[in-house]
Amino acid sequence: MKLVIASRSGRLVVDGGLHIDAGETVDGLLAEMHSLSLKKLVRIPGKPILVPERQRFTLPLVPGAVTADGKKARPVALASGKKLSDYNLKDGDTLHFKDLGQQVGYVTVFFWEYFGPMAVYPLVYYLPKLLYPESMLQNGECPRHPVQAIATAYWSFHFAKRILETFFVHKFSHGTMPIFNLLRNCSYYWAFAAFVSYFVNHPLYTPPPFERSKWALAGAMLMQAGNLYSHVILANLRPKGSKEYRVPRGFLFNYVTCANYTFEILGWLLFNVATQSIPGILFMFAGGYQMTLWAIAKHKRLKRTFDGKEGREKYPRRFIILPPLI
């Protein structure tokens, strides 16, 4: 069959259309587009070589289309692993194409955004002479409290755990993301690591009672264990080699859609109980706000996917992220 490939503005991207077997997969479509770009048959400014990772195809959006809750509908993107027939495509149909630009792997982005905080925070702790005025130091040394030491150990452990999860636990539904995300994510994590560490390790820092900090960080470690177990559950939702997604079940997932975020937020709450710092609280709220947005979007997506219609499972009633509030 022949598919018309156009931009969302209606400009033709492939002269004469793209010829492909009706039983082909979306991955085959991406590969054919890559082949056409090598032959200079794709009309893209700069004539880039369109590797599959920088391509996105969407179905044309019906004018005025809305979702079940009355919001403006978004174009349906063709997913890797599915067949073109799954989208009822036929000869002469149109697909909208977008060049996603330079991409970078999820694993690469996650490694660098987590490596920064793991390195920056201890550097502030161990090299105070480089950051604080000589007048605040005692014989060239920064006075240290046990709270600062265990907070540094917890922070470093947390981000080392994230790196290990990136390599050995997480399964990513997409292989790449825009390269700009690497700069944005690293800026966020690295800057907050320096901000929190500078004030928690400051020579004039006044720590809370050590007993309180000790038990708060012990509780935070339990939250990290819960977060890890939640990630293992999520990683096992898809059978090996399958794109099928199942309703998360077990552990806290029986009550909360995004149990992994719940443990993450509670871990940072306990970190702030232990350290009692405004920068740490700001970091918790910034991360908690973003995780809440992601959790709400995921909850809606799961309810749409598992709507109980046409033999599909109905998504159970659950809290989204922070029971009993959200």
Residue pairs with C-beta under 8 A, 6 or more apart in sequence:
1 19
1 20
1 21
1 22
1 89
1 90
1 91
1 92
2 17
2 18
2 19
2 91
2 92
3 17
3 18
3 19
3 20
3 89
3 92
3 93
3 94
3 95
4 12
4 17
4 92
4 93
4 94
4 95
5 12
5 13
5 14
5 17
5 18
5 33
5 94
5 95
5 97
6 12
6 13
6 94
6 95
6 96
6 97
7 13
7 96
7 97
7 98
8 58
8 75
8 96
8 98
11 43
12 43
13 42
13 43
13 44
13 97
14 33
14 36
14 41
14 42
14 43
15 41
15 43
18 29
18 32
18 33
18 36
20 28
20 29
20 32
20 84
21 28
22 84
22 85
22 89
22 90
22 91
23 83
23 84
23 85
24 32
24 83
24 84
25 81
25 82
25 83
25 84
26 57
26 78
26 79
26 80
26 81
26 82
26 83
26 84
27 52
27 80
27 81
29 57
29 78
29 84
30 52
30 55
30 57
30 80
31 52
33 42
33 50
33 52
33 55
33 97
34 49
34 50
34 51
34 52
34 55
36 42
36 50
37 44
37 47
37 48
37 49
37 50
38 49
40 47
42 50
44 50
44 99
48 54
48 99
50 99
53 100
53 103
53 175
53 176
54 99
54 100
54 101
54 102
54 103
54 176
55 97
55 98
55 99
55 100
56 77
56 78
56 97
56 98
56 100
57 77
57 78
57 95
57 96
57 97
58 75
58 76
58 77
58 78
58 95
58 96
58 98
59 75
59 76
59 78
59 87
59 95
59 96
60 75
60 94
60 95
60 96
61 73
61 74
61 75
62 73
65 72
65 73
66 72
66 73
67 73
68 304
75 96
76 87
78 84
78 87
78 95
79 243
80 243
81 243
82 243
89 95
100 178
101 178
101 179
102 178
102 179
103 176
103 177
103 178
103 179
104 176
104 177
104 178
104 179
104 181
104 182
105 175
105 176
106 172
106 174
106 175
106 176
106 177
107 166
107 167
107 172
108 182
109 177
109 181
109 182
109 185
110 162
110 163
110 166
110 170
111 163
111 166
111 167
112 182
112 186
113 182
113 185
113 186
113 188
113 189
113 190
114 159
114 162
114 163
114 166
114 189
115 159
115 163
116 186
116 189
116 190
116 193
117 155
117 159
117 189
117 190
117 192
117 193
118 155
118 156
118 159
118 160
118 163
120 190
120 193
120 194
120 197
121 152
121 155
121 156
121 193
121 194
121 196
121 197
122 152
122 155
122 156
124 131
124 194
124 197
124 198
124 201
125 148
125 149
125 152
125 197
125 201
128 137
128 141
128 142
128 201
128 203
129 137
129 140
129 142
131 198
132 142
132 202
132 203
134 140
136 142
136 202
136 203
136 204
137 203
142 201
142 203
143 203
145 205
145 207
145 210
146 210
146 213
147 207
147 208
147 210
147 213
147 274
147 275
148 200
148 201
148 205
148 207
150 213
150 214
150 217
150 274
151 200
151 213
151 217
151 271
151 274
151 275
152 197
152 201
154 217
154 220
154 221
154 271
154 274
155 193
155 196
155 197
155 271
157 221
157 224
158 224
158 267
161 224
161 228
165 228
165 231
169 228
169 231
169 232
169 235
170 231
170 235
171 235
171 238
188 286
192 279
192 282
192 283
192 286
195 279
195 282
195 283
196 277
196 279
196 280
196 283
198 279
199 205
199 277
199 278
199 279
200 275
200 277
200 279
200 280
205 277
207 213
207 275
207 276
208 273
208 274
208 275
208 276
212 273
212 274
213 273
213 274
213 275
214 274
216 270
216 271
216 273
216 274
217 270
217 271
217 274
219 270
220 266
220 267
220 268
220 270
220 271
220 274
223 263
223 264
223 266
223 267
223 270
224 263
224 267
226 251
226 252
226 259
226 263
227 260
227 263
227 264
227 267
229 251
230 251
230 252
230 253
230 259
230 260
230 263
231 260
233 248
233 249
233 250
233 251
233 253
233 259
234 248
234 260
237 245
237 246
237 248
238 244
238 245
238 246
245 305
247 302
247 306
247 313
247 315
247 316
248 257
248 259
251 259
252 259
252 262
252 263
253 259
254 318
255 318
255 319
255 323
256 262
256 318
256 319
256 320
256 321
256 323
257 295
257 298
257 299
257 302
257 318
257 319
257 320
257 321
258 291
258 294
258 295
258 298
258 299
258 320
258 321
261 291
261 292
261 294
261 295
261 321
262 321
262 322
262 323
264 287
264 291
265 284
265 287
265 288
265 291
265 321
265 322
268 280
268 283
268 284
268 287
268 288
269 284
271 280
271 284
272 280
272 281
272 284
291 321
292 320
292 321
292 322
292 326
295 320
295 321
295 326
296 320
296 321
296 326
299 318
299 320
302 315
303 315
305 312
305 315
306 312
306 313
306 314
306 315
307 314
307 315
308 314
308 315
319 326
320 326
